Amino acid sequence: MMELAATRSLVVEREMPHPPEKVWRALTQGALMEEWLMRNDFAPSVGRRFNFRAEPMPYWDGVVECEVLLVQPPSLLSYSWNAAGGLRTVVTWTLMPTKSGVLLRLEQSGFAPGEERNYQGAVHGWQRNLANLERVVGALADEAGPAASEVKTIVVERLIPHPPERIWRALTTTHLIAEWLMPNDFLCQEGHRFTFRATPLPGWSGVTNCVVLAIEPMRRLVYSWGDGTESDSGLRTLVTWTLTPEGAGTRVQMEQSGFRPQDEAGYRGMSGGWPRILERLQQVAANLAAI
């Protein structure tokens, strides 16, 4: 079995005393983004290609090439972040409501071995950028928007008596995924676009368009689920798989986040479906030869 080279992820969190809708404006309006990050031609539309631009540096030409991967107001935003020298990463913003405002989580994933300079630069840069972002948000007038508390999340856990390596194979191998979930053209590669396919249902085409957003081998896999074109409700959610060794087995957690009020039918269907899907995942993992 070919092993993927380990990549690193940078995570920065910051609590802000502002509603998610207000922070979302600063994250997605080009003129405001320029105040706390860089000049840009961003638009919050999946598939949009855009650039960030800054003054060149000795090891960087000042350009970041990006593509919007996921837009889910006001809770999730993800885009690729590619720069000269081979840097290929994904930036994901998650906004989680709190009693006093919002917990903002920034993750930049995909730093390859040997990219220590880029990683350390991002560590210092994002801390500074988030401080600037909070200043920009604080200066904005309040604006009414949909309540982030209306967004629902499904979380399903199962303790599976097999090691993480075996479950990871079942989670990331195309023909094995087809056995416990749906036919697909998945590849374990950040930024890869793929589809799940099943029998169409009323209000759903039977196709689910996805993008791989983050990979931490044997530990974590994240992909978008739906791009808004396949269902009547315009479903766009995020699926996160987390593997945690526990005793002689692995605790597998599946989280599907971002169900809006208009996605209630999908929420009810998937709430009942995921426990059965994890049971089939366990059966597939059990049939694999030990690594």
Secondary structure as UniProt FT lines:
FT   STRAND          8..16
FT   HELIX           20..28
FT   HELIX           30..36
FT   STRAND          39..40
FT   TURN            46..47
FT   STRAND          49..53
FT   TURN            58..59
FT   STRAND          63..72
FT   TURN            73..75
FT   STRAND          76..83
FT   TURN            84..86
FT   STRAND          87..97
FT   STRAND          102..111
FT   TURN            113..114
FT   HELIX           116..138
FT   HELIX           148..150
FT   STRAND          152..160
FT   HELIX           164..172
FT   HELIX           174..180
FT   TURN            190..191
FT   STRAND          193..197
FT   TURN            202..203
FT   STRAND          207..216
FT   TURN            217..219
FT   STRAND          220..225
FT   TURN            232..233
FT   STRAND          237..246
FT   TURN            247..248
FT   STRAND          249..259
FT   HELIX           261..263
FT   HELIX           264..287
//
